[in-house]
């Protein structure tokens, strides 16, 4: 390879660089970008997705970024900054819950949830079978019965009589009150299964229309509240910690076999559907239009080129790509003939 350019080759290289620089300025740049987009779209019908990339290539790329990429320690600081910015934003004072979730969307979601009868049945059965639910029902019954008995006995007597009863109870031998409580709790426990079965039948037999109306009434009461109401229940630190918890969960979840299987299945499904169609059909399917491509090109490319030009990096970059060809001897050979 030659290490020196002849005067003609050097002049040709400089002219080539100057031409490219001129194409990357002003109206020339816009015309060049539009021409590039149109050329890509013109060739798109000649290529299919499977001819350009394979599922294995996409899986490797996604796996590399989603699973293997280890984000730096600064990520947690970024999460904190984002959480604080979101929490303190003025938009919460200007936005209602109904602005985020309009009535029509809520109605659609509610209809879908209410029609999922199998899920409703499963949730109720699991809830009733849970020991925590059983203990909760037992405690509610115990305190309800105990309060009822006390209230009724109190209402039957005058204040003087109640005072006498209170004095008598204060002199009840030790262990009697505990025995009464024990027997009452045992009575409830002996009948708890029947009570739970009855509660399950009640929960499963809830009228869907009445439930829908009740939920919509609740929504009508709260939908005009500002989203800033969340600050009454969540602090800035709570939001930040939720962000961190979500990030930590993602770091562990992405390494599970479950995530990998779901990710691969999604990629395979996409290629099964679109692998054999041409790229122009694919763009149309996903809603990407020529105007969008041109707009994005004009949005991002000019500012980048402007910065490179300002910092005197654009011309050296172009030269670095062209100069090896001019030094290869091919240009000298052409000029010598």
SERO-4910 file (N, C-alpha, C, O; in steps of 0.05 Angstrom, whole numbers):
BEGIN
 pado doro    nc1    nc2    nc3   cac1   cac2   cac3    cc1    cc2    cc3    oc1    oc2    oc3
  Unk    A     17    -24      0      0      0      0     18     25      0     37     27     15
  Unk    A     11     44    -17     26     69    -18     21     85      7      0     84     19
  Unk    A     42     99     16     40    116     40     38    145     32     32    161     50
  Unk    A     42    152      7     41    180     -1     22    181    -25     22    164    -43
  Unk    A      7    203    -26    -10    208    -49      3    226    -69     18    245    -61
  Unk    A     -2    221    -94      8    240   -114     -9    266   -112    -30    266    -99
  Unk    A      1    286   -125    -14    312   -124    -42    309   -135    -61    321   -124
  Unk    A    -45    294   -157    -71    290   -168    -90    274   -150   -113    281   -146
  Unk    A    -79    253   -138    -96    236   -120   -104    252    -95   -126    250    -86
  Unk    A    -85    268    -85    -91    284    -62   -112    305    -68   -130    309    -52
  Unk    A   -110    317    -92   -130    337   -100   -157    324   -103   -178    335    -96
  Unk    A   -157    299   -114   -182    285   -118   -195    278    -92   -219    280    -88
  Unk    A   -178    269    -72   -188    262    -45   -201    287    -33   -223    286    -22
  Unk    A   -187    310    -34   -198    334    -22   -223    343    -35   -242    354    -22
  Unk    A   -225    339    -62   -249    347    -76   -272    329    -68   -295    337    -65
  Unk    A   -266    303    -64   -286    284    -56   -297    291    -28   -321    290    -24
  Unk    A   -279    298    -10   -287    305     17   -304    331     17   -324    333     30
  Unk    A   -295    350      1   -310    375     -1   -338    371    -12   -357    384     -3
  Unk    A   -340    353    -31   -367    347    -43   -385    335    -22   -409    343    -20
  Unk    A   -375    316     -6   -392    303     15   -400    324     36   -423    324     45
  Unk    A   -381    341     43   -387    362     63   -409    380     53   -427    389     68
  Unk    A   -408    387     27   -428    404     16   -456    391     16   -476    404     20
  Unk    A   -456    364     11   -481    349     11   -494    347     39   -517    342     42
  Unk    A   -477    352     59   -487    349     87   -493    376     99   -494    379    124
  Unk    A   -498    396     83   -504    423     93   -529    434     80   -535    429     57
  Unk    A   -545    449     96   -568    464     87   -588    447     73   -595    424     81
  Unk    A   -599    458     51   -619    444     35   -609    418     23   -624    400     18
  Unk    A   -583    417     18   -571    393      6   -575    369     25   -580    347     16
  Unk    A   -572    374     51   -575    352     70   -603    341     70   -608    317     70
  Unk    A   -623    360     70   -651    350     70   -657    334     46   -670    313     47
  Unk    A   -648    344     23   -652    329     -2   -639    302     -2   -650    282    -11
  Unk    A   -614    301     10   -599    276     11   -613    256     29   -615    232     23
  Unk    A   -623    265     52   -637    247     71   -663    237     59   -669    213     61
  Unk    A   -678    254     46   -703    245     33   -696    225     11   -711    205      8
  Unk    A   -675    230     -4   -667    211    -25   -659    184    -13   -666    163    -25
  Unk    A   -645    184      9   -637    159     22   -661    143     32   -663    119     28
  Unk    A   -680    157     44   -704    144     54   -720    132     30   -729    109     31
  Unk    A   -723    147      9   -738    138    -15   -724    114    -27   -737     95    -37
  Unk    A   -697    114    -27   -682     91    -38   -687     66    -21   -690     44    -32
  Unk    A   -687     69      5   -692     46     23   -720     35     18   -723     11     16
  Unk    A   -739     53     15   -767     44     11   -770     32    -17   -786     14    -21
  Unk    A   -755     42    -36   -756     31    -63   -746      2    -64   -755    -15    -79
  Unk    A   -725     -3    -47   -714    -30    -47   -728    -49    -27   -725    -73    -29
  Unk    A   -745    -38    -10   -758    -54     11   -775    -77     -1   -775    -99     11
  Unk    A   -789    -73    -24   -805    -95    -35   -788   -118    -45   -799   -140    -51
  Unk    A   -762   -114    -48   -745   -135    -59   -733   -153    -37   -720   -173    -43
  Unk    A   -738   -146    -11   -726   -161     11   -748   -170     30   -767   -156     36
  Unk    A   -744   -194     41   -761   -203     63   -746   -202     89   -722   -199     90
  Unk    A   -761   -203    111   -749   -201    138   -729   -224    142   -707   -219    152
  Unk    A   -737   -248    134   -719   -271    138   -693   -269    123   -673   -280    131
  Unk    A   -694   -255    100   -670   -251     84   -650   -231     97   -626   -232     92
  Unk    A   -661   -214    114   -644   -193    126   -634   -202    153   -610   -198    160
  Unk    A   -651   -213    170   -643   -222    197   -657   -248    203   -677   -256    190
  Unk    A   -646   -262    222   -658   -288    231   -667   -285    260   -658   -268    275
  Unk    A   -685   -303    268   -694   -302    296   -670   -306    316   -670   -293    337
  Unk    A   -651   -322    308   -628   -326    326   -612   -301    330   -603   -295    352
  Unk    A   -609   -285    309   -595   -259    311   -609   -240    330   -597   -227    347
  Unk    A   -635   -239    327   -651   -221    345   -650   -231    374   -647   -215    392
  Unk    A   -652   -257    378   -651   -268    405   -625   -262    418   -624   -254    442
  Unk    A   -603   -264    403   -577   -259    415   -574   -229    422   -563   -222    443
  Unk    A   -584   -212    405   -583   -183    410   -600   -175    434   -590   -162    453
  Unk    A   -625   -184    435   -643   -178    457   -632   -189    483   -633   -176    504
  Unk    A   -622   -214    482   -611   -227    506   -587   -211    516   -584   -208    540
  Unk    A   -571   -201    498   -548   -186    506   -555   -161    521   -542   -154    541
  Unk    A   -575   -147    512   -583   -122    525   -602   -126    549   -599   -113    569
  Unk    A   -620   -145    546   -640   -149    567   -630   -166    590   -639   -162    613
  Unk    A   -611   -185    585   -603   -203    606   -574   -199    614   -568   -197    638
  Unk    A   -556   -197    595   -527   -196    602   -517   -168    608   -497   -165    622
  Unk    A   -530   -147    599   -521   -120    603   -522   -113    633   -544   -114    645
  Unk    A   -500   -106    645   -499    -98    673   -497    -67    674   -477    -56    666
  Unk    A   -518    -55    683   -518    -26    685   -500    -16    708   -497    -30    728
  Unk    A   -489      7    705   -471     17    724   -484     26    750   -509     26    752
  Unk    A   -467     32    770   -478     40    796   -493     65    795   -510     70    812
  Unk    A   -488     82    775   -503    107    773   -532    104    766   -547    123    768
  Unk    A   -540     79    759   -568     74    752   -586     81    776   -608     92    773
  Unk    A   -578     72    800   -594     77    824   -597    107    829   -618    117    838
  Unk    A   -575    123    824   -577    152    827   -597    163    806   -613    181    813
  Unk    A   -596    153    782   -615    162    761   -643    155    769   -661    172    766
  Unk    A   -648    131    780   -674    123    789   -684    143    811   -708    151    810
  Unk    A   -667    150    829   -674    169    850   -682    196    839   -702    208    847
  Unk    A   -666    206    819   -673    231    807   -699    230    792   -715    249    793
  Unk    A   -704    208    778   -729    205    763   -752    204    782   -773    217    777
  Unk    A   -750    189    803   -771    186    823   -779    213    835   -802    219    838
  Unk    A   -758    228    843   -764    254    855   -777    273    835   -795    288    842
  Unk    A   -767    273    810   -778    290    790   -807    284    784   -824    301    782
  Unk    A   -813    258    783   -841    249    778   -859    257    801   -881    267    798
  Unk    A   -849    252    826   -865    257    850   -872    287    853   -894    294    860
  Unk    A   -852    304    847   -856    333    852   -867    348    828   -870    373    830
  Unk    A   -873    335    806   -882    349    782   -909    363    786   -927    352    799
  Unk    A   -911    387    775   -935    403    778   -959    391    764   -982    398    770
  Unk    A   -954    373    745   -976    361    729   -996    347    747  -1020    344    740
  Unk    A   -987    337    770  -1005    323    788  -1027    341    799  -1049    332    806
  Unk    A  -1022    367    801  -1042    386    811  -1062    394    789  -1082    406    795
  Unk    A  -1056    387    764  -1072    395    742  -1087    371    729  -1103    375    711
  Unk    A  -1082    347    739  -1093    323    726  -1111    308    745  -1103    303    768
  Unk    A  -1134    300    736  -1152    284    752  -1149    255    744  -1137    248    724
  Unk    A  -1160    237    761  -1159    209    755  -1174    203    730  -1167    185    714
  Unk    A  -1196    218    725  -1212    214    701  -1197    223    676  -1202    212    654
  Unk    A  -1178    241    678  -1161    249    655  -1144    226    646  -1139    222    622
  Unk    A  -1135    210    665  -1117    187    659  -1133    163    650  -1126    149    632
  Unk    A  -1156    159    664  -1173    136    657  -1201    146    651  -1218    147    670
  Unk    A  -1207    153    627  -1234    162    619  -1255    141    625  -1249    117    626
  Unk    A  -1280    149    628  -1302    131    635  -1304    108    615  -1309     85    623
  Unk    A  -1301    114    590  -1306     93    570  -1286     71    573  -1292     47    569
  Unk    A  -1260     77    580  -1240     57    584  -1246     41    610  -1242     17    610
  Unk    A  -1254     56    630  -1260     42    655  -1283     22    651  -1282      0    661
  Unk    A  -1304     31    637  -1326     13    632  -1318    -12    616  -1327    -34    622
  Unk    A  -1300     -8    596  -1291    -31    581  -1275    -51    598  -1279    -75    597
  Unk    A  -1258    -40    615  -1242    -57    633  -1260    -71    653  -1256    -95    658
  Unk    A  -1279    -56    664  -1297    -68    684  -1314    -90    671  -1317   -111    683
  Unk    A  -1324    -86    647  -1339   -107    633  -1323   -132    629  -1332   -154    633
  Unk    A  -1297   -128    621  -1280   -151    616  -1275   -166    642  -1275   -191    642
  Unk    A  -1269   -152    663  -1264   -165    689  -1288   -180    699  -1286   -203    709
  Unk    A  -1312   -168    697  -1336   -181    707  -1344   -205    691  -1357   -223    701
  Unk    A  -1336   -206    665  -1344   -229    649  -1325   -253    653  -1330   -274    643
  Unk    A  -1303   -248    668  -1284   -270    673  -1293   -286    697  -1281   -285    719
  Unk    A  -1314   -301    693  -1327   -315    716  -1309   -337    727  -1309   -342    752
  Unk    A  -1294   -350    711  -1276   -371    721  -1255   -359    740  -1248   -371    760
  Unk    A  -1244   -336    733  -1225   -323    750  -1238   -314    776  -1227   -317    798
  Unk    A  -1262   -303    774  -1277   -295    798  -1281   -319    817  -1277   -317    841
  Unk    A  -1289   -342    806  -1294   -366    822  -1268   -375    835  -1267   -383    858
  Unk    A  -1246   -375    819  -1220   -383    830  -1211   -366    853  -1202   -375    874
  Unk    A  -1213   -339    850  -1205   -320    870  -1221   -324    896  -1210   -325    918
  Unk    A  -1247   -328    893  -1264   -331    916  -1258   -357    931  -1256   -357    955
  Unk    A  -1254   -379    916  -1248   -404    928  -1221   -404    943  -1218   -414    965
  Unk    A  -1201   -391    930  -1175   -389    943  -1176   -371    968  -1163   -377    988
  Unk    A  -1192   -350    966  -1194   -332    989  -1207   -346   1012  -1197   -344   1035
  Unk    A  -1229   -360   1007  -1244   -373   1029  -1227   -396   1041  -1229   -401   1065
  Unk    A  -1211   -409   1025  -1195   -431   1035  -1170   -422   1050  -1157   -438   1063
  Unk    A  -1164   -396   1048  -1140   -385   1062  -1144   -384   1092  -1164   -373   1101
  Unk    A  -1125   -394   1108  -1128   -393   1137  -1130   -364   1148  -1143   -360   1168
  Unk    A  -1118   -345   1134  -1120   -318   1143  -1148   -308   1142  -1158   -294   1159
  Unk    A  -1162   -315   1120  -1190   -308   1117  -1207   -321   1139  -1225   -308   1150
  Unk    A  -1202   -346   1145  -1216   -360   1166  -1212   -346   1193  -1231   -343   1208
  Unk    A  -1187   -339   1199  -1182   -325   1224  -1195   -298   1225  -1205   -290   1247
  Unk    A  -1196   -284   1203  -1209   -258   1202  -1238   -260   1208  -1250   -245   1223
  Unk    A  -1251   -280   1195  -1280   -284   1199  -1286   -291   1228  -1305   -281   1240
  Unk    A  -1269   -308   1239  -1272   -316   1267  -1270   -292   1286  -1287   -289   1304
  Unk    A  -1250   -275   1282  -1247   -252   1299  -1271   -233   1296  -1280   -222   1316
  Unk    A  -1280   -229   1271  -1302   -211   1267  -1327   -221   1281  -1342   -206   1294
  Unk    A  -1332   -247   1279  -1355   -259   1292  -1353   -257   1323  -1372   -250   1336
  Unk    A  -1330   -263   1333  -1326   -262   1362  -1331   -234   1373  -1346   -231   1392
  Unk    A  -1318   -214   1361  -1321   -187   1371  -1350   -177   1366  -1360   -161   1382
  Unk    A  -1362   -186   1344  -1389   -178   1338  -1409   -189   1359  -1425   -174   1369
  Unk    A  -1406   -215   1365  -1424   -227   1384  -1419   -215   1412  -1438   -209   1427
  Unk    A  -1394   -213   1419  -1387   -202   1445  -1398   -173   1449  -1410   -167   1469
  Unk    A  -1394   -157   1428  -1405   -130   1429  -1435   -129   1430  -1447   -112   1444
  Unk    A  -1448   -147   1415  -1477   -148   1415  -1488   -155   1442  -1506   -142   1452
  Unk    A  -1476   -175   1455  -1485   -183   1481  -1481   -161   1502  -1499   -156   1518
  Unk    A  -1459   -148   1501  -1453   -127   1520  -1472   -103   1516  -1482    -92   1535
  Unk    A  -1476    -96   1490  -1494    -73   1484  -1522    -78   1493  -1535    -61   1505
  Unk    A  -1532   -102   1487  -1560   -109   1495  -1564   -110   1525  -1584   -101   1535
  Unk    A  -1544   -122   1538  -1546   -124   1567  -1544    -96   1580  -1556    -91   1601
  Unk    A  -1529    -78   1567  -1527    -51   1578  -1552    -35   1574  -1559    -19   1591
  Unk    A  -1566    -40   1551  -1590    -25   1545  -1614    -33   1562  -1633    -18   1565
  Unk    A  -1613    -57   1573  -1636    -68   1588  -1638    -57   1616  -1660    -57   1628
  Unk    A  -1617    -47   1626  -1616    -39   1654  -1611     -9   1656  -1599      4   1638
  Unk    A  -1619      2   1680  -1614     30   1686  -1584     33   1692  -1570     14   1696
  Unk    A  -1576     58   1694  -1548     64   1701  -1541     52   1728  -1519     42   1732
  Unk    A  -1560     53   1747  -1555     42   1774  -1551     11   1772  -1534      0   1785
  Unk    A  -1569     -1   1756  -1567    -30   1753  -1542    -38   1739  -1529    -58   1747
  Unk    A  -1534    -23   1719  -1509    -29   1705  -1485    -27   1724  -1466    -42   1722
  Unk    A  -1487     -7   1741  -1465     -4   1761  -1463    -28   1779  -1441    -37   1786
  Unk    A  -1487    -38   1787  -1487    -62   1804  -1475    -86   1789  -1459   -101   1800
  Unk    A  -1484    -89   1764  -1474   -112   1748  -1443   -109   1745  -1429   -129   1746
  Unk    A  -1434    -85   1741  -1405    -81   1737  -1390    -89   1762  -1369   -101   1761
  Unk    A  -1402    -82   1786  -1389    -89   1811  -1388   -119   1815  -1369   -131   1824
  Unk    A  -1411   -132   1807  -1412   -161   1809  -1391   -174   1791  -1377   -193   1799
  Unk    A  -1389   -163   1766  -1370   -175   1748  -1341   -171   1757  -1324   -188   1752
  Unk    A  -1337   -149   1771  -1309   -144   1781  -1302   -165   1803  -1278   -169   1808
  Unk    A  -1322   -177   1814  -1317   -197   1835  -1319   -225   1825  -1317   -244   1841
  Unk    A  -1323   -229   1799  -1324   -256   1788  -1298   -270   1792  -1276   -258   1788
  Unk    A  -1298   -295   1800  -1273   -310   1805  -1256   -310   1780  -1266   -310   1758
  Unk    A  -1230   -310   1785  -1210   -311   1762  -1215   -336   1745  -1219   -358   1756
  Unk    A  -1214   -332   1720  -1216   -355   1702  -1244   -357   1690  -1247   -370   1669
  Unk    A  -1264   -345   1702  -1291   -348   1691  -1294   -333   1665  -1304   -343   1645
  Unk    A  -1284   -308   1664  -1285   -292   1639  -1269   -305   1617  -1278   -306   1594
  Unk    A  -1245   -316   1624  -1229   -330   1605  -1243   -355   1594  -1241   -361   1570
  Unk    A  -1258   -368   1612  -1273   -392   1604  -1295   -385   1584  -1300   -399   1565
  Unk    A  -1309   -363   1590  -1330   -354   1572  -1319   -347   1545  -1330   -355   1524
  Unk    A  -1297   -332   1544  -1284   -325   1519  -1275   -350   1504  -1279   -352   1479
  Unk    A  -1264   -370   1519  -1254   -394   1506  -1278   -409   1494  -1275   -419   1471
  Unk    A  -1300   -412   1508  -1323   -426   1498  -1336   -413   1474  -1345   -426   1455
  Unk    A  -1336   -386   1475  -1347   -371   1453  -1330   -375   1428  -1341   -379   1406
  Unk    A  -1304   -374   1431  -1286   -378   1408  -1289   -406   1398  -1288   -411   1373
  Unk    A  -1291   -426   1416  -1293   -454   1407  -1319   -458   1392  -1320   -473   1372
  Unk    A  -1340   -445   1402  -1366   -447   1388  -1364   -437   1359  -1374   -449   1340
  Unk    A  -1350   -414   1356  -1347   -403   1329  -1330   -421   1312  -1336   -425   1289
  Unk    A  -1309   -432   1323  -1291   -450   1308  -1306   -475   1298  -1301   -484   1276
  Unk    A  -1324   -485   1315  -1339   -509   1308  -1357   -504   1285  -1364   -523   1270
  Unk    A  -1366   -480   1281  -1385   -473   1260  -1372   -457   1238  -1386   -448   1219
  Unk    A  -1346   -453   1239  -1333   -435   1220  -1334   -446   1191  -1338   -430   1172
  Unk    A  -1332   -472   1188  -1332   -484   1161  -1359   -478   1147  -1360   -472   1124
  Unk    A  -1381   -482   1162  -1407   -476   1151  -1409   -446   1144  -1421   -439   1123
  Unk    A  -1399   -429   1161  -1400   -400   1156  -1383   -393   1131  -1391   -376   1115
  Unk    A  -1360   -406   1129  -1343   -400   1106  -1356   -410   1080  -1355   -396   1059
  Unk    A  -1369   -433   1081  -1383   -443   1057  -1405   -424   1050  -1410   -419   1026
  Unk    A  -1419   -413   1070  -1441   -395   1065  -1430   -369   1053  -1442   -357   1034
  Unk    A  -1407   -359   1063  -1395   -335   1052  -1386   -339   1024  -1387   -321   1007
  Unk    A  -1376   -364   1018  -1367   -369    990  -1391   -369    972  -1390   -357    950
  Unk    A  -1413   -381    980  -1437   -380    963  -1447   -352    959  -1456   -345    937
  Unk    A  -1445   -335    980  -1453   -308    977  -1436   -292    957  -1446   -278    940
  Unk    A  -1409   -296    960  -1391   -282    942  -1394   -290    913  -1391   -274    895
  Unk    A  -1400   -316    909  -1403   -326    882  -1430   -318    870  -1433   -317    845
  Unk    A  -1449   -312    887  -1476   -306    877  -1481   -276    876  -1504   -267    870
  Unk    A  -1460   -260    880  -1464   -231    878  -1474   -223    851  -1463   -232    830
  Unk    A  -1495   -207    850  -1507   -198    825  -1487   -180    810  -1478   -160    821
  Unk    A  -1480   -188    786  -1460   -173    771  -1468   -144    765  -1451   -126    765
  Unk    A  -1493   -140    759  -1503   -113    754  -1500    -95    778  -1492    -72    777
  Unk    A  -1507   -106    802  -1505    -91    826  -1476    -85    833  -1469    -63    842
  Unk    A  -1459   -105    828  -1430   -101    833  -1419    -79    815  -1404    -62    823
  Unk    A  -1427    -80    789  -1418    -60    770  -1427    -32    779  -1412    -13    778
  Unk    A  -1453    -30    786  -1463     -5    795  -1449      6    820  -1444     30    822
  Unk    A  -1443    -12    838  -1429     -4    863  -1401      7    856  -1392     27    867
  Unk    A  -1387     -7    839  -1360      1    831  -1360     28    816  -1343     45    820
  Unk    A  -1380     31    799  -1383     56    784  -1390     79    802  -1381    102    798
  Unk    A  -1405     73    823  -1411     94    843  -1386    103    857  -1382    127    862
  Unk    A  -1369     84    864  -1344     90    877  -1327    107    859  -1314    127    867
  Unk    A  -1326     99    833  -1310    114    814  -1320    142    810  -1304    161    808
  Unk    A  -1346    146    810  -1358    173    807  -1349    191    831  -1347    215    827
  Unk    A  -1346    178    854  -1338    194    877  -1309    203    877  -1302    224    888
  Unk    A  -1292    187    863  -1263    193    865  -1251    203    839  -1228    213    839
  Unk    A  -1265    200    817  -1252    206    791  -1245    235    787  -1227    241    770
  Unk    A  -1257    253    801  -1251    282    798  -1228    291    816  -1220    314    815
  Unk    A  -1218    272    832  -1195    280    850  -1170    283    833  -1166    269    813
  Unk    A  -1152    301    842  -1127    304    828  -1108    281    834  -1110    268    855
  Unk    A  -1091    275    815  -1072    253    820  -1053    259    843  -1040    241    854
  Unk    A  -1052    285    851  -1035    292    873  -1045    281    899  -1031    282    920
  Unk    A  -1069    269    899  -1080    256    924  -1062    233    933  -1061    226    956
  Unk    A  -1047    223    914  -1028    201    921  -1007    209    941   -997    193    956
  Unk    A  -1001    235    941   -981    245    960   -991    243    989   -974    245   1007
  Unk    A  -1017    240    993  -1027    237   1020  -1020    209   1031  -1020    205   1055
  Unk    A  -1014    190   1013  -1008    163   1022   -980    154   1016   -969    136   1028
  Unk    A   -967    168    997   -940    160    989   -921    184    991   -928    206    983
  Unk    A   -898    179   1003   -878    200   1004   -859    198    981   -859    179    965
  Unk    A   -843    219    978   -822    218    957   -804    194    960   -797    181    940
  Unk    A   -797    187    985   -780    164    990   -793    138    982   -780    120    972
  Unk    A   -820    137    986   -835    113    979   -833    108    949   -827     85    940
  Unk    A   -837    129    933   -836    126    904   -808    117    895   -805    100    879
  Unk    A   -787    130    907   -760    123    900   -754     94    907   -742     80    891
  Unk    A   -763     85    930   -758     57    938   -774     37    920   -764     15    915
  Unk    A   -798     45    911   -813     28    893   -798     25    866   -797      4    855
  Unk    A   -786     47    857   -770     46    832   -746     27    836   -741     11    819
  Unk    A   -733     29    859   -710     12    864   -718    -17    866   -705    -35    855
  Unk    A   -741    -22    880   -751    -49    882   -757    -61    855   -752    -84    849
  Unk    A   -770    -44    838   -776    -54    811   -751    -60    795   -750    -80    780
  Unk    A   -731    -44    798   -705    -48    784   -692    -74    794   -682    -90    778
  Unk    A   -692    -78    820   -680   -102    832   -695   -127    823   -683   -148    817
  Unk    A   -722   -125    822   -738   -147    813   -731   -154    784   -727   -177    777
  Unk    A   -728   -133    767   -722   -138    739   -695   -151    736   -692   -169    719
  Unk    A   -676   -143    752   -649   -155    749   -650   -185    755   -636   -200    741
  Unk    A   -666   -193    774   -668   -222    780   -686   -236    760   -680   -259    751
  Unk    A   -708   -224    753   -728   -237    736   -717   -242    708   -723   -263    696
  Unk    A   -700   -224    698   -690   -227    671   -671   -251    668   -665   -260    646
  Unk    A   -661   -261    691   -643   -284    690   -657   -311    693   -645   -332    693
  Unk    A   -684   -310    696   -699   -335    699   -704   -349    673   -704   -336    652
  Unk    A   -707   -375    674   -713   -390    649   -741   -382    639   -745   -383    614
  Unk    A   -758   -374    656   -785   -365    648   -784   -341    630   -796   -341    609
  Unk    A   -768   -321    638   -765   -297    621   -753   -303    594   -763   -294    573
  Unk    A   -733   -320    594   -720   -327    568   -739   -342    550   -740   -337    526
  Unk    A   -755   -360    562   -774   -375    546   -795   -357    534   -802   -360    510
  Unk    A   -806   -339    550   -826   -320    540   -815   -302    519   -828   -297    499
  Unk    A   -791   -292    523   -778   -274    504   -774   -288    477   -780   -277    456
  Unk    A   -763   -312    478   -758   -328    454   -784   -334    439   -786   -334    415
  Unk    A   -805   -341    455   -831   -347    443   -842   -323    428   -854   -326    407
  Unk    A   -839   -300    440   -849   -275    427   -834   -270    401   -847   -262    381
  Unk    A   -808   -273    401   -792   -268    377   -800   -288    355   -803   -281    332
  Unk    A   -802   -314    363   -810   -334    344   -838   -329    332   -842   -332    308
  Unk    A   -856   -320    348   -883   -314    338   -882   -291    318   -896   -292    298
  Unk    A   -866   -271    324   -863   -248    305   -852   -257    278   -862   -249    257
  Unk    A   -832   -274    279   -820   -283    253   -838   -303    239   -838   -304    214
  Unk    A   -853   -319    254   -872   -337    241   -893   -321    225   -903   -330    205
  Unk    A   -900   -298    235   -921   -282    222   -909   -265    200   -921   -262    179
  Unk    A   -885   -253    205   -875   -233    186   -850   -241    171   -840   -226    155
  Unk    A   -839   -264    177   -813   -272    166   -812   -272    136   -792   -265    124
  Unk    A   -834   -281    123   -833   -284     94   -846   -261     78   -848   -262     54
  Unk    A   -855   -240     93   -866   -217     78   -844   -197     73   -823   -196     86
  Unk    A   -848   -181     52   -827   -161     45   -826   -138     65   -845   -134     80
  Unk    A   -804   -124     65   -800   -103     85   -820    -80     82   -828    -68    102
  Unk    A   -829    -74     58   -849    -53     55   -876    -61     67   -890    -44     78
  Unk    A   -883    -87     64   -907    -97     77   -905    -96    107   -924    -91    121
  Unk    A   -881   -103    117   -877   -103    146   -880    -75    157   -892    -71    178
  Unk    A   -868    -55    143   -871    -27    152   -900    -18    153   -909     -4    171
  Unk    A   -914    -27    132   -943    -20    131   -958    -33    153   -976    -21    165
  Unk    A   -952    -58    159   -965    -73    181   -962    -60    208   -981    -58    223
  Unk    A   -938    -51    213   -933    -39    240   -938     -9    240   -935      5    260
  Unk    A   -947      2    217   -956     30    217   -934     51    213   -938     74    218
  Unk    A   -911     43    203   -889     62    197   -891     72    169   -890     56    150
  Unk    A   -894     98    166   -898    110    140   -873    126    131   -856    133    147
  Unk    A   -872    132    105   -850    147     93   -847    174    108   -824    182    114
  Unk    A   -868    188    113   -867    214    126   -854    212    153   -839    230    161
  Unk    A   -860    191    168   -848    187    194   -818    182    193   -803    194    209
  Unk    A   -809    166    173   -781    161    170   -766    186    163   -744    192    174
  Unk    A   -777    202    145   -764    227    137   -763    247    160   -743    260    165
  Unk    A   -785    248    175   -786    267    198   -765    260    219   -752    277    229
  Unk    A   -762    234    224   -742    225    244   -714    231    234   -697    239    250
  Unk    A   -709    226    209   -683    231    198   -676    261    199   -653    268    207
  Unk    A   -695    278    193   -690    307    194   -689    317    223   -677    338    228
  Unk    A   -700    302    241   -700    311    270   -673    305    282   -663    321    298
  Unk    A   -661    282    276   -637    273    290   -611    278    275   -591    286    288
  Unk    A   -611    275    249   -585    276    234   -574    305    233   -550    308    240
  Unk    A   -589    325    226   -577    352    224   -564    362    250   -542    372    249
  Unk    A   -577    359    274   -563    368    298   -537    354    303   -518    366    313
  Unk    A   -536    328    298   -511    313    302   -489    323    284   -466    327    292
  Unk    A   -496    326    258   -476    336    239   -467    365    246   -444    371    243
  Unk    A   -486    381    256   -479    408    264   -458    409    286   -439    424    286
  Unk    A   -462    391    306   -444    390    329   -416    380    319   -396    391    327
  Unk    A   -416    360    302   -391    350    292   -376    372    276   -352    374    277
  Unk    A   -391    387    261   -379    409    245   -368    430    263   -346    440    259
  Unk    A   -383    438    284   -374    458    302   -348    451    316   -330    467    322
  Unk    A   -345    425    323   -322    415    338   -300    405    319   -281    392    328
  Unk    A   -303    411    293   -282    403    273   -277    373    273   -255    364    270
  Unk    A   -299    358    276   -297    329    275   -308    317    250   -303    294    244
  Unk    A   -324    332    235   -338    320    212   -318    315    189   -318    293    178
  Unk    A   -302    335    182   -283    331    160   -263    309    166   -258    292    148
  Unk    A   -251    308    190   -232    286    196   -246    258    194   -233    238    187
  Unk    A   -272    257    202   -286    232    201   -289    222    172   -284    199    166
  Unk    A   -297    241    155   -300    233    127   -273    226    115   -271    206    100
  Unk    A   -253    241    121   -226    235    111   -217    208    120   -205    193    104
  Unk    A   -222    201    144   -213    175    155   -226    151    140   -214    130    138
  Unk    A   -250    156    129   -264    135    114   -255    133     85   -254    112     74
  Unk    A   -247    156     74   -240    157     45   -211    152     40   -203    140     20
  Unk    A   -194    162     58   -165    163     53   -153    135     48   -136    132     30
  Unk    A   -162    114     62   -150     87     57   -154     78     28   -137     65     17
  Unk    A   -177     85     16   -182     77    -12   -162     92    -30   -151     80    -49
  Unk    A   -158    118    -25   -140    133    -41   -111    124    -38    -94    128    -55
  Unk    A   -105    113    -14    -78    103     -9    -74     75    -18    -51     64    -18
  Unk    A    -95     62    -27    -93     33    -33    -79     28    -60    -71      6    -65
  Unk    A    -75     49    -76    -62     46   -102    -82     44   -125    -74     48   -148
  Unk    A   -108     39   -118   -127     37   -140   -131     64   -154   -132     64   -179
  Unk    A   -132     86   -139   -135    112   -152   -111    119   -168   -113    130   -190
  Unk    A    -87    113   -157    -62    120   -171    -60    104   -197    -51    114   -217
  Unk    A    -70     79   -196    -70     63   -220    -88     74   -242    -81     74   -265
  Unk    A   -111     84   -233   -130     95   -252   -119    121   -264   -121    126   -288
  Unk    A   -107    137   -247    -96    163   -256    -72    159   -275    -68    174   -293
  Unk    A    -57    138   -270    -33    133   -286    -40    124   -314    -23    126   -332
  Unk    A    -64    114   -318    -72    105   -345    -86    127   -360    -94    123   -383
***
